[in-house]
Amino acid sequence: MRNWRGERASCMLRHRMRALSAQVRYAICGIFDLAYNADMKPVQLRVIGERQNIPPRYLEQIFQRLRKAGLVEGKRGPGGGYTLLRGTAEITLRDVVEAVEGPILGGETRSPKRAAAAGKSGAEVVAEGQSGTPSFLWEDLAARFALLLAETTIEDLCQESVKRGVPRATAQYLTYQI
């Protein structure tokens, strides 16, 4: 897939956040794209998928969860697509993670479903297999990561993108109706 500039599309967060699941990374990329490029107008998932190099069918599943969590709203028909339901300063990365994977319990960064399947807490799952390293280190890192998610908003990502000169989508993706 190519992005709107003809370059290989890739979310700037995707390669730096391997600790998060693909679904969470795609959700963050999708909601960021919606906030950064949409200007409060509905955007089709096909367009977001093209810009972020995410399969549209996968985005559909993710955006259904974001909609159920009250982060986005979908509109059908001509001129339809998704819009944010809250301001970018009101949506945190933790909101997005919890919409996709469920509540973050304490400082745990693993979903409760995965931790329960392993019969352990999220911190225990993270620490598993790390012989010689005190488990409190992993618990502390998980707590700090959860705090970072709770303190970082979509607005923060948009402002940082402006500072770094990340270009916005061109009019090529605007929907015109007659």
C-alpha positions as CSV (number, residue, x, y, z in Angstrom):
1,M,0.0,0.0,0.0
2,R,1.1,3.5,-0.7
3,N,0.1,6.6,1.3
4,W,-1.2,9.8,-0.2
5,R,2.3,11.0,-1.1
6,G,3.0,7.8,-3.0
7,E,5.4,6.5,-0.3
8,R,5.0,3.3,1.6
9,A,2.5,4.1,4.3
10,S,3.4,3.6,7.9
11,C,2.3,4.9,11.2
12,M,5.1,6.7,13.0
13,L,4.2,4.9,16.2
14,R,4.0,1.4,14.7
15,H,7.7,0.6,14.8
16,R,8.4,2.2,18.2
17,M,5.8,0.5,20.2
18,R,6.3,-3.2,19.7
19,A,5.3,-3.9,23.3
20,L,1.7,-3.2,22.3
21,S,-0.4,-5.7,20.3
22,A,-1.0,-5.1,16.6
23,Q,-4.7,-4.3,17.4
24,V,-3.7,-1.6,19.8
25,R,-1.1,-0.1,17.5
26,Y,-3.6,-0.1,14.6
27,A,-6.2,1.5,16.9
28,I,-3.8,4.3,17.9
29,C,-2.8,4.8,14.3
30,G,-6.4,4.9,13.2
31,I,-7.7,7.3,15.8
32,F,-4.6,9.5,15.4
33,D,-5.2,9.6,11.6
34,L,-8.9,10.5,12.2
35,A,-7.9,13.3,14.6
36,Y,-4.9,14.7,12.5
37,N,-6.4,14.5,9.0
38,A,-10.2,14.6,9.3
39,D,-10.9,18.2,10.4
40,M,-14.1,16.9,12.1
41,K,-15.4,15.5,8.8
42,P,-16.4,11.8,8.5
43,V,-13.6,9.6,7.1
44,Q,-14.0,6.2,5.6
45,L,-12.0,3.3,7.0
46,R,-10.7,2.6,3.5
47,V,-9.1,6.0,3.4
48,I,-7.5,5.6,6.9
49,G,-6.3,2.1,5.9
50,E,-4.7,3.4,2.8
51,R,-2.9,6.2,4.7
52,Q,-1.8,4.1,7.5
53,N,-1.2,0.8,5.6
54,I,-3.8,-1.1,7.7
55,P,-6.2,-3.6,6.1
56,P,-9.7,-2.0,6.1
57,R,-11.4,-5.2,7.3
58,Y,-9.1,-5.2,10.4
59,L,-9.8,-1.6,10.9
60,E,-13.6,-2.3,10.9
61,Q,-13.2,-4.7,13.8
62,I,-11.1,-2.2,15.7
63,F,-13.4,0.8,15.0
64,Q,-16.4,-1.3,16.2
65,R,-14.6,-1.5,19.6
66,L,-13.7,2.2,19.6
67,R,-17.4,3.0,18.8
68,K,-18.6,0.8,21.6
69,A,-16.2,2.6,24.0
70,G,-17.7,5.9,23.0
71,L,-14.5,7.2,21.2
72,V,-15.8,7.4,17.7
73,E,-19.1,7.5,15.8
74,G,-19.9,5.9,12.5
75,K,-22.2,7.4,9.9
76,R,-23.5,5.3,7.0
77,G,-24.3,6.4,3.5
78,P,-22.9,9.0,1.1
79,G,-20.5,11.3,2.9
80,G,-20.4,8.8,5.7
81,G,-17.5,7.5,7.7
82,Y,-16.1,7.9,11.2
83,T,-15.7,11.0,13.4
84,L,-14.4,11.5,17.0
85,L,-17.1,11.7,19.7
86,R,-14.8,13.5,22.1
87,G,-12.2,16.2,21.7
88,T,-8.6,15.1,21.0
89,A,-7.5,16.5,24.4
90,E,-10.1,14.2,26.1
91,I,-9.0,10.9,24.5
92,T,-6.0,9.2,26.1
93,L,-3.9,6.4,24.8
94,R,-5.2,4.4,27.8
95,D,-8.8,4.9,26.5
96,V,-7.8,3.4,23.2
97,V,-5.9,0.5,24.7
98,E,-8.8,-0.3,27.0
99,A,-11.3,0.0,24.2
100,V,-9.4,-2.7,22.2
101,E,-8.1,-5.0,24.9
102,G,-10.2,-4.3,28.0
103,P,-9.3,-2.6,31.3
104,I,-5.7,-2.1,32.4
105,L,-5.7,-3.4,35.9
106,G,-3.4,-1.3,38.1
107,G,-0.1,-1.1,36.2
108,E,-0.6,-4.2,34.1
109,T,-0.2,-3.7,30.4
110,R,-1.5,-7.1,29.4
111,S,-5.2,-7.6,28.8
112,P,-7.0,-9.3,31.7
113,K,-8.2,-11.9,29.2
114,R,-4.6,-12.9,28.3
115,A,-3.5,-12.9,31.9
116,A,-6.5,-14.9,33.0
117,A,-5.8,-17.5,30.3
118,A,-2.3,-17.9,31.7
119,G,-3.7,-18.0,35.2
120,K,-1.6,-15.1,36.3
121,S,-1.7,-11.4,36.7
122,G,-0.5,-9.2,33.8
123,A,2.7,-8.3,35.7
124,E,3.4,-12.0,36.3
125,V,3.0,-12.7,32.6
126,V,5.4,-9.9,31.7
127,A,7.9,-11.1,34.3
128,E,7.6,-14.7,33.3
129,G,10.8,-16.1,31.8
130,Q,13.0,-13.3,33.1
131,S,15.2,-15.3,35.4
132,G,17.7,-13.3,37.4
133,T,15.7,-10.1,37.1
134,P,13.6,-9.0,40.1
135,S,9.9,-9.0,39.3
136,F,9.4,-5.6,40.9
137,L,11.4,-4.1,38.0
138,W,8.8,-5.4,35.5
139,E,5.9,-4.4,37.8
140,D,7.4,-0.9,38.1
141,L,7.9,-0.6,34.3
142,A,4.3,-1.8,33.7
143,A,3.0,0.8,36.1
144,R,5.0,3.6,34.5
145,F,3.9,2.5,31.0
146,A,0.2,2.5,32.2
147,L,0.7,6.0,33.6
148,L,2.3,7.2,30.3
149,L,-0.8,5.8,28.5
150,A,-3.1,7.6,30.9
151,E,-1.3,10.9,30.5
152,T,-0.8,11.0,26.8
153,T,-3.7,12.3,24.7
154,I,-4.4,12.2,21.0
155,E,-4.0,16.0,21.1
156,D,-0.5,15.4,22.4
157,L,0.3,13.2,19.4
158,C,-1.2,15.7,17.0
159,Q,0.8,18.6,18.5
160,E,4.0,16.6,18.4
161,S,3.3,15.6,14.7
162,V,2.9,19.3,13.8
163,K,6.2,20.1,15.6
164,R,7.9,17.3,13.6
165,G,6.5,18.5,10.3
166,V,4.3,15.4,9.7
167,P,2.2,16.4,6.6
168,R,-1.6,16.2,6.8
169,A,-3.6,14.4,4.1
170,T,-4.3,16.3,0.9
171,A,-7.6,17.1,-0.7
172,Q,-7.3,13.9,-2.7
173,Y,-9.1,12.1,0.2
174,L,-11.9,14.6,0.6
175,T,-15.3,13.4,-0.4
176,Y,-17.2,15.7,-2.7
177,Q,-21.0,15.5,-3.2
178,I,-23.1,17.2,-5.8
